[in-house]
């Protein structure tokens, strides 16, 4: 279940992946693995390139189906896999795509992490409220995380207190802001200084949408516009960004995915 992409292989880490944001499984169920995604969905690297290849997408969707169809079995399978000697003392990145999309799924990961204290885990997440409630009160010693800007819960973050990551247009803008880049090694996101800068992916149409902003500032613009319309009682103009809507197969509407099925293993 765990794999290594080029970035993870370079630092000796492994990753667990779900499909990004919203879509439809082959059986008709719809899903959203990033429920707190904000502007980040407009420029998500995991909705571009190799992540969209059929064989890769099918693998990520198979991971999600396992979680949804039998969460206890997935949990035991993950604990078993992590018992291999090759994972001892290494780092596992939870989600290079997707997020902790439900409480049940988050609790399951916490049980996995506690069951394998000889393995190190880290994650980026936009699920601020969920982590405040489920993780921060008693975090496992072998789990580190960083909250990432660009989500609907940005205003709940405090850069004076929280470890936070923001996407910047380039390395120069990270340095100018006094933040610290994780470009040399992704583990710097959780092991380096608290203010984490991530240089934007050099995908031309994504850079055009970013338009020189950080994720934090772009999300703040969107939030301010929304609040202004709420105060005035008007609706914001509908702005369609090409590629923003998930491409769902044309078929009969299936049930929405809300919670993993936690039947007895």
C-alpha positions in Angstrom: 0.0 0.0 0.0 2.9 2.3 0.6 4.9 3.6 -2.3 7.8 5.9 -3.1 7.6 8.7 -5.7 10.8 10.4 -6.9 10.7 13.0 -4.2 10.2 10.5 -1.4 12.8 8.1 -2.7 15.4 10.9 -2.7 15.0 11.3 1.1 14.4 7.7 1.9 10.7 8.2 2.9 7.5 6.4 1.8 4.1 7.8 1.1 0.4 6.9 1.3 -1.8 8.4 -1.4 -5.5 9.0 -2.0 -7.1 10.6 -5.0 -7.1 14.4 -4.7 -10.1 16.4 -3.9 -13.4 15.4 -5.5 -14.3 12.7 -8.0 -16.4 9.6 -8.7 -15.3 6.0 -8.1 -16.0 3.4 -10.8 -18.9 2.0 -8.7 -20.7 5.4 -8.9 -19.9 6.7 -5.4 -18.7 10.3 -5.3 -16.0 11.5 -2.8 -14.2 14.5 -1.5 -10.9 13.6 0.2 -10.0 17.2 0.8 -13.2 18.7 2.4 -11.4 21.8 3.6 -9.7 22.6 0.3 -10.0 26.3 -0.7 -8.1 28.0 -3.5 -5.6 25.2 -3.4 -7.9 23.1 -5.6 -7.4 25.5 -8.5 -3.6 24.7 -8.6 -3.3 21.3 -7.1 -0.3 19.4 -8.4 -2.1 16.1 -7.7 -4.7 17.0 -10.3 -2.1 17.3 -13.0 0.4 15.2 -14.8 1.2 11.6 -13.7 -1.5 11.8 -11.0 -4.1 11.8 -13.8 -2.7 8.8 -15.7 -5.3 6.0 -15.7 -3.1 3.4 -14.0 -2.0 5.9 -11.3 -5.5 7.2 -10.7 -6.8 3.6 -10.4 -4.3 2.8 -7.7 -5.2 5.9 -5.7 -8.9 5.1 -6.0 -8.3 1.5 -4.9 -6.6 2.9 -1.8 -9.7 5.0 -1.1 -12.1 2.1 -1.7 -10.2 0.0 0.8 -10.5 2.7 3.4 -14.2 3.2 2.7 -15.3 -0.4 2.4 -13.6 -1.9 5.4 -11.7 0.6 7.6 -10.7 -2.0 10.3 -9.3 -4.3 7.7 -7.4 -1.4 6.1 -6.0 -0.4 9.5 -4.8 -3.9 10.2 -3.3 -4.2 6.8 -1.4 -0.9 7.2 -0.1 -2.0 10.7 1.0 -5.3 9.2 2.8 -3.7 6.3 4.6 -1.2 8.5 6.0 -4.1 10.5 8.5 -4.8 7.7 12.1 -4.1 8.6 12.5 -1.6 5.7 10.1 0.8 7.5 11.9 0.8 10.8 13.1 4.3 11.7 12.1 5.7 8.3 9.5 8.4 7.6 6.1 7.9 6.1 4.3 10.8 4.6 0.6 10.4 5.0 -1.0 11.8 1.9 1.0 13.3 -0.9 -2.5 13.7 -2.2 -5.8 13.8 -0.2 -6.3 14.7 3.5 -7.8 13.4 6.7 -11.3 13.6 5.3 -13.3 12.1 8.2 -13.0 11.7 12.0 -13.1 7.9 11.7 -10.3 7.8 9.1 -8.2 10.2 11.3 -8.7 8.0 14.4 -7.7 5.0 12.4 -4.5 6.6 11.3 -3.8 7.5 15.0 -4.2 3.9 16.0 -1.8 2.8 13.2 0.8 5.4 14.3 0.6 4.3 17.9 0.9 0.7 16.9 4.2 1.3 15.1 6.3 3.5 17.5 9.4 2.5 15.6 8.2 4.3 12.4 8.0 8.0 12.0 5.0 9.7 10.3 4.4 13.2 9.0 1.6 15.0 7.1 0.5 18.3 5.7 -3.2 19.0 6.4 -5.9 21.7 6.1 -8.1 19.9 8.5 -7.4 22.4 11.3 -10.6 21.8 13.4 -10.3 18.0 13.2 -6.7 18.1 14.3 -7.5 20.5 17.2 -10.1 18.1 18.4 -8.6 14.7 17.7 -4.8 15.0 17.5 -3.5 18.0 19.4 -4.8 17.0 22.8 -2.6 13.8 22.9 -0.4 13.5 19.8 1.6 10.3 19.2 5.4 11.0 19.8 6.2 9.6 16.3 3.8 11.9 14.4 4.5 15.4 13.2 2.3 17.6 11.1 2.2 21.1 9.4 -1.0 23.0 8.7 -1.0 24.3 5.1 -2.6 27.5 3.9 -5.0 27.7 1.0 -8.0 26.1 2.7 -11.4 27.1 4.1 -10.0 27.0 7.7 -7.1 29.4 7.2 -8.5 31.9 9.6 -8.2 29.3 12.4 -4.4 29.3 12.0 -2.0 31.3 14.1 1.5 31.6 12.5 2.8 32.8 15.8 1.9 29.5 17.4 1.2 26.9 14.7 3.6 25.2 12.4 2.3 26.4 9.0 3.2 26.0 5.4 2.4 28.4 2.6 3.0 28.2 -1.1 5.0 31.1 -2.6 5.6 32.0 -6.2 9.3 31.2 -6.0 12.3 30.8 -3.7 13.1 34.5 -3.7 9.7 35.4 -2.3 10.0 32.8 0.4 13.3 34.4 1.6 11.9 37.9 1.3 9.1 37.0 3.6 11.5 35.5 6.2 10.1 32.0 5.8 12.2 28.9 5.3 12.0 26.7 2.2 11.5 23.0 2.3 12.6 22.6 -1.3 15.9 20.8 -0.4 14.1 18.1 1.7 10.4 17.7 2.3 11.1 16.6 5.9 12.0 20.3 6.6 8.3 20.9 6.6 8.2 19.2 10.0 11.8 19.2 11.2 12.9 22.7 10.1 11.9 26.2 11.2 8.2 26.6 12.0 7.3 28.9 9.0 7.5 26.7 6.0 7.7 28.1 2.5 7.0 25.9 -0.5 7.9 27.2 -4.0 5.0 26.9 -6.4 5.1 24.1 -9.0 6.4 25.4 -12.3 3.3 24.5 -14.2 2.6 27.5 -16.5 -1.2 27.7 -16.2 -1.0 27.2 -12.4 1.5 30.0 -12.1 -0.8 32.2 -14.1 -3.7 31.5 -11.7 -1.4 32.1 -8.7 -0.6 35.5 -10.2 2.3 36.3 -7.8 0.3 35.6 -4.7 0.9 33.1 -1.9 -1.8 30.6 -1.1 -2.5 32.5 2.1 -3.0 35.8 0.5 -5.1 34.4 -2.4 -7.4 32.6 0.1 -7.7 35.8 2.1 -8.8 37.6 -1.0 -11.5 35.0 -1.7 -12.7 35.0 1.9 -12.9 38.8 2.0 -14.9 38.9 -1.1 -17.3 36.3 0.2 -17.8 38.1 3.5 -18.4 41.4 1.7 -21.2 39.9 -0.3 -22.6 38.3 2.8 -22.7 41.7 4.5 -24.3 43.4 1.5 -26.8 40.6 1.0 -25.7 40.0 -2.6 -24.2 37.0 -4.3 -20.6 37.0 -5.6 -20.4 36.7 -9.4 -19.8 33.1 -10.5 -16.2 32.7 -11.6 -15.5 29.5 -13.4 -11.8 28.6 -13.5 -11.0 26.1 -16.3 -10.2 22.7 -14.8 -11.7 23.5 -11.4 -14.6 21.1 -11.5 -13.9 17.4 -11.0 -14.4 15.5 -14.2 -17.0 12.9 -13.2 -18.0 10.1 -15.6 -21.4 10.5 -17.2 -23.4 7.9 -15.5 -26.3 7.5 -13.1 -25.8 9.3 -9.8 -24.3 7.1 -7.2 -24.4 7.6 -3.4 -22.0 10.1 -1.9 -19.1 9.0 0.2 -19.5 10.4 3.7 -17.8 8.0 6.1 -15.6 4.9 5.9 -17.6 1.8 6.7 -16.4 0.6 10.1 -17.7 -2.9 10.1 -16.0 -5.5 12.3 -12.8 -6.9 10.8 
